[in-house]
Amino acid sequence: MPHEVPTPGPVSRYRYLAAISAEAVGSGLYVPVSLLYFHHVTHMSMPRIGTAMTVAALLGLAVSLLAGTAIDRFGARTAVVTGFLVRAVGFLCYPLVHTFWQVLLAATLVAIGDRSFQACVQALVAEMAQGAERDRLRAAQYSVRNAGMGTGGLLAGLVLGAGADWAYQSVVLGSGIGLTVAALLIATLRLPHRQRHTGQDRTAPTPSGYRTVLRDRAYLRLTAANVPLALCYSSLSVILPVYITQSLHASPSVPGLLFTLNTVVVALAQVLVTKALVRTRRTRAAAAGGAVFAAAFGCFALLGQAGTGPWLYVGLTVATLLYTCGELLHSTTSGALAADAAPEETRGRYLSTYFLSWSVAKSAAPALFTALLAHSATLTWSLLAAGVLVGSLSLLRVEPKLPAQALRATLTEPAPTRAPGRARRLTM
């Protein structure tokens, strides 16, 4: 009989969300800087910096599978703390870099922590709670992270307005400090007693390692189905700014405003949407999100015929809200599906494999999208719409092969026990 995971108490839950908020603000601070930081500080050319960042991203992608082994061997909390600290060290080293190899080293540390983030935090949530509470905690996490990213981006924009070296340095140092605070909060997080990894746990072999994942064809199909859906999450940051300014000839300020609209709506609505979907099969909710994504991409494509009047801005707002609705349906639902479809003993390896779909999509998006946009903006949006529809159909087709407990959140919470140290249930 499987062990039950008690729901997190108020202190643990709010400490965890505070840690996610600190990480998000730190990450958001860096978003407006990215390549510009090294160009401003080192005066290297953009192609040279881009090469270093690309190599760093690939190295981070290669190392990310080790996070799965770390989760299964040492526990999710240890893996999360390590990932946050590795990324913090990378950011804190940024003010010290001056050469190509120094840029590569610092950026690789950040990339390693960044690529392992999703698998580690999803595994930690799975250790903290189960059933419907697990979905609610994921939704709250997604909301506060969007709010934190938006706050960090806004703060960075205000500071960078000074245009001085100290402004750039303060942004990356702020990112490192935010991640350090997040690591300390997670390190002091109290987990259910049975989930703590003892010395015996750390030395016990995990059955078959990644060979178990590779033999699980249903899970591999689930991972493959997510690739086109994960790819579309880069559209607002990669495709839309170029499309709006170069194809639609709208104001350069519009992409930032639309991105802010997206983050605000997600931060406000994700918990409510997840609560409403609690009785819906996760595969179908995620597939519905893909269908809404496709509708949004169709709207963006049609706006090429709208001219430059007020209706263009109305159309961009409507299309962005449609995209946001798709994100609300797909984001936390797909993560919950992947986590609950994984066996507990090898959950870390399973999640690291699943989130490769996100990492590969994120790494491929800039080169793929810029190449497509150079040929045709309409073709770009059309291929994105077709891709997410194929991914959604694949999700529905793999549904019968997935474990029954992964398809829906468990509505009944575990009965309270008298065992000492068990966390009390917190409802939302």
Helices and strands as residue ranges (DSSP letters): H 10-30, H 35-42, H 46-74, H 76-93, G 94-96, H 100-128, H 131-160, H 165-187, G 193-195, H 199-203, H 210-215, H 217-231, G 232-234, I 235-239, H 240-242, I 243-247, H 254-276, H 282-302, G 303-305, H 310-340, G 344-346, H 347-354, H 356-375, H 377-398, G 399-401, H 404-407
